[in-house]
């Protein structure tokens, strides 16, 4: 992978993570999400990129930058699991009539929890994207010989 390909991969990883946040926000508004973000950190689009089999990002950016990304990504998924258990598992329990009308069966108190969890998730997202930005600056500073 060249330096430019690596920078493009970082950009796509950022976009994938931002898309995950958009899906969660849409689900909170009651929109049906057919493919919610994976709960496990290695199964989401961002995680598949970060934890690829060849461990490319860890080798390129170094252990310290990789550890920062991994830590924030792990926190993100820990917080996301709380939201997922309410937004997506509860919807599966809805009755036929509610599903036909597109109404949520989530209790108001549970939705309040989701909103609080989402605020925490936004804070973690900010830290994760900051760590990703640091990794991007690191890649920009590296010589082309570090790649491939």
N, C-alpha and C positions, 0 to 999 in steps of 0.2 A: 504494500500500500504506500503510495507516494505521500508527500507532505500535503499536497493539495487535496488528495483523496481523503486523507485523515481529517483535514479541516472541514471538508464537505460532510464527512460522517458525523463530526461533532455538531455541525449545523442541523443535520437531519435528526440527530438524537435530541437536540433542544426542541425542535419542532414536534417530535413524537411526544415528548413529555408535556409540552404545552397543549397538545391535542388531548392528552389524558385528562388534564385539568378542565378543559372545555367539556369533555364528556361528562365529568362528574357534575359540573355546574348545570348542564342540560338535564341530567337526571334529577337534580335537586329541584328544578323547575317543573318536574313531572313528565318530562319528555321520555319516551321509550328509547332505551339504548340497547341495541341488539348485540353489541359486542363490548361489554364493559371491560375496563382495564383489568389485566390479570392481577391476582392478589399476590402471587409469588414474585419476588424481585427479579428472578432470572427469566420470567416468562413474558414480561411486558416488552414493548418495542425498545425502550430505553435500555432495559436490562439485557436483552439479547445482544445489543450493540456493546454494552459495557463489559459483559462477561462472555465474550465470544470464546470459542474453544481454543483459539491460538493465543489468547491473552494479549492481544496486540496493544490495546490501550495501556495496560499496565507496563508493558515493555517500553512503549513510546514515551509516556508521560512520567514514568517513574513511580515507585511505590508510595511516596508521600502524597502526590497528587491523586493517585488512584485510590488510596485509603480515604482521602477526604470525600471523593465522589461516592465511594462505596458506603461510607458512614451515613451520608445524607440520603442516599438512595434507600438504604435499609430503614432509616427513620421514616422516610416518605411512605414506604409500604406498610410499616407498622401502623401509622396513622390512617392510611387508606383502608386497611382491613376493617377498622371501626365503621367507616362510612359504607363500605361495601356490604357489610353484614346487615345494615339497615336498609339502604336504598335498593339493593339488588336481591337479597334473599327475601325480604319482606314482600316485594312485588310478586315473587313467585307464589306466595301464599294467598294472593288475592282470589276472591271469588269470581265466578264466570261473569256475573253482572257488572262488577267493577271493572274487569278487564275489557268488556265490550264498550263501556262508557269511557274508558281511558282514565278512570279516577284512581288516585293513589289510595292505598289502604294503610298508609303510614300514619301512625298516631301523631298528633301535633307535638307532644313531648319528645317523641323520637326524632321528629324533623328538627326540633330545636337542638337536639344533640348533634345531628348531622351538621347544622350550621356552625356550631362551635368547633366540631372536628374539622370542618372545611377551613375555618380560619387558621387553625393550627397547621393544616396541610398547606395552605398558602404560604405561611411563614417558612415551612420546611422547603417548599418549592423554591422560594427565593434563595435560600441558602444553597440548595442543590444547583440551581442555575448559576449562582455565583462561583461555586466550585467548578462547574463546567467551564465557565468563563476563564478561570485561572488555568485550567487544563488547556484551553484553546490558546491562551497567551503563551503557555509553555511550548506548545507545538509550533507556534509562529516563531519562537526564539530558537528552535532547534535547527541544526544544519540538515540539509536534504540527505546527507550521508547516513543519518540516523534511521532512515526509512528504507524498507525492503530488505 
